[in-house]
Amino acid sequence: MTELIAKTPCQGLLPIEIGDLVLSEAHVGTITSISPYKGKDDAASASLKAAHGMAFPAPNRTTGKEGNRAVWFGQRQALLIGPAPDPVLVDHAALTDQSDGWAVVRLTGPGAANVLARLVPLDLRDRHFRTGHTARTDLMHMNASLTRIGAQSWQIMVFRAFAQTLAHDLKTAMQGVAARAGV
């Protein structure tokens, strides 16, 4: 009988370090989609706050902190990233485990926003895209979730099947930014 070996989406692809920029795989724990039932938005948010210490995020925002974060993911949808969802949430929202479906990476270092600016059609300047801001966007030709998690730190999520393409596209952009900086 064939034995299967569990692998992370970016196993063998990351980390990549170019100058002061680091691209690494983020091991975020459980990823659960939360979609409040019709008319249950406030109750779902209250339950999320009681159970996990954070409210349901507003559009293009996150709540919580590292290891226990809710990320806006679309109209009336968020991802709970980190902990397994408290069972009380099922009374107010549909929950779907998404843990194995996503490749999650972190891009950190000075110039990280410049790397991403080569790949996404968003204004990533500090005054427009602050820590705690998030967006569903195109990253080259992939659908992605982009979240600023620190002054020079970004979390990027794409479908697991695109992990290799994501690593390649980010590495190429990192090399371009480093070359421009003379690194």
C-alpha positions, 0 to 999 in steps of 0.5 A, spaced: 500 500 500 502 507 498 503 511 504 501 518 503 506 524 506 503 530 508 506 536 505 505 544 506 503 548 500 510 551 500 514 545 502 521 545 498 519 552 495 520 557 501 524 560 505 527 565 500 531 571 502 534 576 497 537 582 501 533 584 507 527 581 504 524 574 506 519 570 504 517 564 508 511 560 509 506 562 515 504 556 519 497 559 521 493 553 524 486 552 522 483 557 517 475 557 517 470 561 513 465 564 517 459 566 513 453 569 518 446 567 516 441 572 514 439 577 519 445 574 524 450 578 523 450 582 529 449 575 533 455 572 529 460 578 531 458 578 538 459 570 538 466 571 535 467 576 540 465 572 546 469 566 544 475 568 540 476 576 543 475 579 536 469 582 532 467 580 525 471 585 521 469 590 517 470 590 509 477 590 508 479 590 515 482 585 520 480 584 527 484 580 533 492 579 533 497 574 530 495 567 532 488 569 533 485 573 527 479 574 523 480 577 516 475 580 512 474 575 506 468 578 502 461 580 503 459 578 509 464 573 509 471 572 514 476 567 515 478 565 522 485 564 522 489 560 528 484 557 533 479 552 531 472 555 531 468 555 538 462 551 537 457 556 539 458 560 532 454 555 528 448 558 531 449 564 527 454 562 521 455 557 516 462 555 518 467 551 513 474 548 514 479 551 509 485 549 512 488 545 507 486 549 501 490 555 502 498 557 501 499 562 506 506 566 506 509 572 509 513 577 506 517 581 510 523 587 510 524 594 507 521 594 500 516 589 501 510 594 499 515 595 493 515 588 491 507 587 492 506 594 488 509 590 482 504 584 482 498 587 485 493 593 482 493 596 489 495 603 493 500 600 498 502 606 501 502 607 508 497 612 508 492 608 504 493 601 506 495 600 514 497 595 518 490 591 519 488 592 512 486 587 507 484 586 500 481 580 496 485 582 489 489 579 483 496 578 484 499 577 477 494 572 475 492 569 481 486 571 486 489 573 493 488 575 499 493 581 502 493 583 509 498 588 512 500 585 519 506 590 520 509 596 518 514 592 513 510 585 514 505 582 509 501 576 509 499 573 502 494 567 501 492 564 494 489 557 493 494 551 495 495 549 487 498 556 486 503 555 491 509 554 486 507 560 482 506 565 488 513 563 490 516 564 483 512 571 482 514 574 489 521 571 488 522 575 481 519 581 484 524 581 490 530 580 485 527 586 481 526 591 487 533 588 490 537 590 483 533 597 483 536 598 490 543 596 488 543 590 493 
